[in-house]
Amino acid sequence: MIKAFFVDFYGTLAHEDGKVVKQVSKIIYDTGKAESTSEIDSYWWREFQSIFNNAYGENFMTQRDVEIRSIERTVEHFQCPSDPKELAQMLFAQWVAPELFEDTKDFFEKSPLPIYVVSNIDTEDVKKAIAFNDLTPFAVFTSEDACSYKPRPELFELALRETGLSPDEVIHIGDSVSSDFRGASSVGIRALWLNRFEKPVPKGVECITSLTQAFDRL
C-alpha cells in the first residue's frame, strides 16, 4: 500500500536555473575568450559533473560549493576576468526564489498522501524556496543531510529511515531519469519519471506528464 510521495524539487516542483545559466554563460562569453556560449555551457557542465559525481561521504561538497568550484574552473579556462562568486550569486538568488510549475500547487492541495521533498540541493536553499512559494511538505530531505547526491542511494535511504516507510510504501516523482527514476528504483522504490515535455520514454521507465497524474497510479 502506497503511503507517501517522495518528490524532487528543482525541475519537478519548481523551474530550474536554466535561464540564469544562460546569462552567466553570456557574461563569460562577452568578457572571456570562447568561440560560442555553447562551448562554455559544455565545458561548465563537464566540470560541474566531474566535481558533483565525486562529492559524497568524506568528500561531500554542498551544491553551492560545487557550483562555485565549477565556475572557477570555467572562468579560468576561458580567461574571463569576472569574479566566480559573483556569478554564482546569480544562480543562488534563483535557487531560493524559483517559479513553480503550474501544476505544483494543485498537486499539494489535492494529494491524498503526505508529500516529502527529496532534493539534490542544500538544505537552507530548498527550505527558503519552499517558504517563498508557500508550500507545505511533511518534511524535507536533502543531499546535504545525506552527504550524498542522487542517484546514489544514501539520500533515498535517509528519507525512508526518517519517515519510517519501507520502499514498497513510497512513490518517488522526479524529472530526471538517471537521478530520480533510476536512483529511487535502485533502493526498491517505485518511481515515476515526470516527462513534462513528452520526450522519448526509455524502455522500462514509467512516466507521467503532469504531477497530478501520479494520483491515477496509486
ZIVENZI-V172166 format. One line per field, one symbol per residue. ss: DSSP state (@ for helix, = for strand, . for the rest). burial: + if it has 16 or more other ideal C-beta (glycine too) atoms within 10 Angstrom, else -. A space follows every 10 residues. Layout:
BEGIN
ss=???
burial=???
END
This chain:
BEGIN
ss=...====..= ...=...@@@ @@@@@@@@@@ @.....@@@@ @@@@@@@@@@ @@@...@@@. ..@@@@@@@@ @@@@@@@... ...@@@@@@@ @@@@@....= ...@@@@@@@ ...======. ..@@@@@@@@ @@......== ==@@@@.... ...@@@@@@@ @@@...@@@= ====..@@@@ @@@@@....= ====...... ......==.. @@@@@@@.
burial=---+++++++ ++++--+--+ +--++-+++- -+-+--+--+ +-++--++-- ++--++---+ ++++-+++++ +++++-++-+ -+-+--++-- ++-+++-+-+ +-++--++-- +-+-++++++ +++-+++-++ --+-+-+--+ ++++++++++ ++++++-+++ --+-+---++ +++++++-++ +++++-+-++ ++++++---- ------++-- +--+----
END
